[in-house]
Amino acid sequence: QVQLAESGGGLVQPGGSLRLSCTASVTTWSSDWMGWYRQSPGKPRELVAAKRSGRDPAYGSSMEGRVTIWRDNAKRSVTLEMTDLKPEDTAVYYCKYSDYWGQGTQVTVSS
């Protein structure tokens, strides 16, 4: 059984920054990929960034250069730092660990 606890979503002005965190409650922690995806209405879910132990992060093209992800294996967590946010970044952001998904957290970029 895996539970993912997400935090950090909310309303931010264009050009602002936001940090999302996700912590996994798992019986057995592995080095598998853990990261963030996002989905806007009418669009497919897409990768924002993910990190696997011992590997370089993987970044999706839509936010590359504006996001940083880091992973803390001791805390079983990943943190996503997003900067220079744009209205088109408005979406539900989902944490994923291995094949498990969180419930999502809303990020709204608006003035």
C-alpha positions in Angstrom: 0.0 0.0 0.0 1.4 3.4 -1.0 0.0 6.8 0.0 1.3 10.0 -1.3 0.8 13.2 0.6 1.1 16.4 -1.5 1.3 19.9 -0.3 2.2 23.4 -1.6 -0.4 24.2 -4.3 -2.3 27.4 -4.4 -2.7 30.8 -6.1 0.3 32.7 -7.3 0.8 35.8 -9.5 2.5 35.6 -12.8 6.3 35.6 -12.4 6.0 34.2 -8.9 7.4 31.0 -7.4 5.9 28.0 -5.7 7.2 24.9 -4.1 5.4 21.6 -4.1 6.3 18.7 -1.8 5.3 15.0 -1.8 6.0 12.4 0.8 5.4 8.7 0.3 4.1 6.4 3.0 5.3 3.0 1.8 6.1 -0.4 3.3 9.2 -0.8 1.1 11.0 2.3 -0.2 12.8 1.8 -3.5 14.9 3.9 -5.9 12.1 4.1 -8.4 11.2 7.3 -10.1 9.3 9.9 -8.1 8.2 13.2 -9.4 5.5 15.6 -10.6 3.1 15.6 -13.5 0.4 18.1 -14.3 -2.9 18.2 -16.2 -4.9 21.1 -17.5 -8.5 20.8 -18.6 -8.7 19.2 -22.0 -5.1 18.3 -22.1 -3.2 15.0 -21.4 -1.2 14.6 -18.2 2.4 15.6 -18.8 5.7 15.2 -17.0 7.0 18.2 -15.1 10.0 16.7 -13.4 11.0 13.4 -11.8 14.0 12.0 -10.0 15.3 8.5 -9.5 18.0 7.7 -7.1 21.4 7.7 -8.8 20.1 9.3 -11.9 19.9 12.8 -13.3 16.5 14.4 -13.0 14.1 14.1 -16.0 12.3 17.3 -17.0 9.4 17.8 -19.2 9.7 20.4 -22.0 6.9 22.7 -20.9 8.7 23.9 -17.7 12.3 23.0 -18.3 14.6 25.8 -17.1 12.0 27.0 -14.6 11.8 24.0 -12.3 14.1 22.2 -10.0 13.4 18.9 -8.4 15.3 17.2 -5.6 14.7 14.0 -3.7 15.3 13.1 -0.1 15.4 9.3 0.4 15.6 9.6 4.1 12.3 11.5 4.2 10.9 9.5 1.2 10.0 12.8 -0.5 10.5 14.9 -3.5 10.2 18.7 -3.7 9.6 20.7 -6.8 10.6 24.4 -7.0 8.8 26.3 -9.8 9.8 29.8 -10.8 8.7 32.5 -13.2 5.2 30.9 -13.3 2.9 31.8 -16.2 -0.9 31.6 -16.5 -0.5 28.6 -18.8 1.1 26.7 -15.8 -2.3 26.6 -14.2 -3.1 22.9 -13.7 -3.6 20.2 -11.2 -0.2 18.9 -10.3 0.1 15.2 -9.4 2.8 13.4 -7.5 3.8 10.0 -8.8 6.0 7.4 -7.1 6.6 4.2 -9.1 3.1 3.3 -10.4 1.2 5.2 -7.7 -0.4 8.6 -8.0 -1.4 11.3 -5.5 -4.7 13.0 -5.6 -3.4 16.2 -7.0 -3.0 19.7 -5.9 -4.3 22.8 -7.7 -1.8 25.4 -8.9 -3.4 28.6 -10.3 -1.3 31.4 -11.8 -3.3 34.5 -12.1 -3.2 38.2 -11.3 
